[in-house]
Amino acid sequence: MSECTHDCSSCGSDCGSRTEPQSLLEKPNAMSSIGKVIGVVSGKGGVGKTLVSSMLAVSMQRLGKKVGIMDADITGPSIPKAFGIHQKADACEFGIIPARTKMGLDIMSINLLLENESDPVVWRGPVIAGVVKQFWTDVIWKDIDCLVVDMPPGTGDVPLTVFQSLPVDGIVIVTSPQELVSMIVEKAVKMAKLMNIPILGIIENMSYFECPDCGKRHSIYGESHIEEIAAQYDIPVLAKLPIDPQLAKLCDQGTIELFEGEWLTEAAEKVASL
Ligand SMILES: Nc1ncnc2c1ncn2[C@@H]1O[C@H](COP(=O)(O)OP(=O)(O)OP(=O)(O)O)[C@@H](O)[C@H]1O
């Protein structure tokens, strides 16, 4: 064993002098420069986390920030499709170069590394978690003000890896107005607290549908209880996003960067000002 430096955070030895646990934080690629890291999480699948991650990133870019998106949803990657990216990632001697969207966002996703983007990822948890770490250690995130990490739903291996290995500055929780939402939000809140990660707020997706003819709002998935839930956990509601077929269409066409609307501007300002 080498001589004790008394810097327990970076030392892997389990000696009698240990006063604090070893930090599991990974070093980013030497060529990377990353300002803030924001995780976008949801307790369950299909609530529109990818759509919200994409729109939040675009909204921050519209505020003049340089934004990257790490698609940490390894088994269900959908970020490249939303941005119409089908090419493979490039590499140089220093690391992997993310794909650049039409409007200038940097994107990394497992789909940029697979031979065919429709190939399924049938890997065990530790391998998937290793890939997510490599998206941090091997990818060159150049001059990024804010890196948005689109997490897989739930509280499994990947969120745990991201929270332990990346210096996450805060998370945004995405929900939809459905029955189980309180319990689901509670799980996400508890995980963030357990990992000492600040919760920036909740975004409710598919909150309502606004009739294009008369402007009346309909609560398709039931009345929203997001304010009560947010108050219960003392976290702000950052935005409410309507069900809008136009958004689904833009996602399907790979043109989400062209969305019109200010729903996420306030949330983007809050995240960008961290
Ligand atoms: N507000 C909305 N209005 C219209 N369509 C939406 C809205 N939010 C999400 N969708 C559509 O619902 C589908 C699922 O959304 P998305 O992929 O963002 O969910 P997710 O939570 O990331 O899913 P997963 O858990 O599978 O990763 C997509 O086709 C998306 O375009």
The ligand as an SDF file (V2000), in Angstrom:
LIG
                    3D

 31 33  0  0  0  0  0  0  0  0999 V2000
  -47.2530   16.4030  -24.5800 N   0  0  0  0  0  0  0  0  0  0  0  0
  -47.3180   15.5160  -25.5600 C   0  0  0  0  0  0  0  0  0  0  0  0
  -48.1390   15.7030  -26.6130 N   0  0  0  0  0  0  0  0  0  0  0  0
  -48.2070   14.8040  -27.6160 C   0  0  0  0  0  0  0  0  0  0  0  0
  -47.4780   13.6560  -27.6590 N   0  0  0  0  0  0  0  0  0  0  0  0
  -46.6380   13.4240  -26.6470 C   0  0  0  0  0  0  0  0  0  0  0  0
  -46.5060   14.3280  -25.5550 C   0  0  0  0  0  0  0  0  0  0  0  0
  -45.5800   13.8230  -24.6980 N   0  0  0  0  0  0  0  0  0  0  0  0
  -45.1570   12.6720  -25.2300 C   0  0  0  0  0  0  0  0  0  0  0  0
  -45.7780   12.4150  -26.3950 N   0  0  0  0  0  0  0  0  0  0  0  0
  -45.5690   11.2590  -27.2660 C   0  0  0  0  0  0  0  0  0  0  0  0
  -45.6850   10.0880  -26.4620 O   0  0  0  0  0  0  0  0  0  0  0  0
  -44.6890    9.1390  -26.8200 C   0  0  0  0  0  0  0  0  0  0  0  0
  -43.8130    8.7980  -25.6070 C   0  0  0  0  0  0  0  0  0  0  0  0
  -43.0590    9.9520  -25.2530 O   0  0  0  0  0  0  0  0  0  0  0  0
  -41.5310    9.8590  -24.8170 P   0  0  0  0  0  0  0  0  0  0  0  0
  -40.7750    8.9260  -25.7170 O   0  0  0  0  0  0  0  0  0  0  0  0
  -41.0300   11.2350  -24.6600 O   0  0  0  0  0  0  0  0  0  0  0  0
  -41.7390    9.1610  -23.3960 O   0  0  0  0  0  0  0  0  0  0  0  0
  -40.6650    8.5610  -22.3920 P   0  0  0  0  0  0  0  0  0  0  0  0
  -41.1770    8.8260  -21.0360 O   0  0  0  0  0  0  0  0  0  0  0  0
  -39.3110    9.0630  -22.7270 O   0  0  0  0  0  0  0  0  0  0  0  0
  -40.7750    7.0440  -22.7510 O   0  0  0  0  0  0  0  0  0  0  0  0
  -39.8160    5.8710  -22.2540 P   0  0  0  0  0  0  0  0  0  0  0  0
  -40.1480    5.6850  -20.8360 O   0  0  0  0  0  0  0  0  0  0  0  0
  -40.2510    4.7250  -23.1210 O   0  0  0  0  0  0  0  0  0  0  0  0
  -38.4050    6.3230  -22.4900 O   0  0  0  0  0  0  0  0  0  0  0  0
  -43.9050    9.7600  -27.9790 C   0  0  0  0  0  0  0  0  0  0  0  0
  -44.4280    9.2910  -29.1900 O   0  0  0  0  0  0  0  0  0  0  0  0
  -44.1510   11.2550  -27.8330 C   0  0  0  0  0  0  0  0  0  0  0  0
  -44.0800   11.9380  -29.0570 O   0  0  0  0  0  0  0  0  0  0  0  0
  1  2  1  0
  2  3  1  0
  2  7  2  0
  3  4  2  0
  4  5  1  0
  5  6  2  0
  6  7  1  0
  6 10  1  0
  7  8  1  0
  8  9  2  0
  9 10  1  0
 10 11  1  0
 11 12  1  0
 11 30  1  0
 12 13  1  0
 13 14  1  0
 13 28  1  0
 14 15  1  0
 15 16  1  0
 16 17  2  0
 16 18  1  0
 16 19  1  0
 19 20  1  0
 20 21  2  0
 20 22  1  0
 20 23  1  0
 23 24  1  0
 24 25  2  0
 24 26  1  0
 24 27  1  0
 28 29  1  0
 28 30  1  0
 30 31  1  0
M  END
$$$$
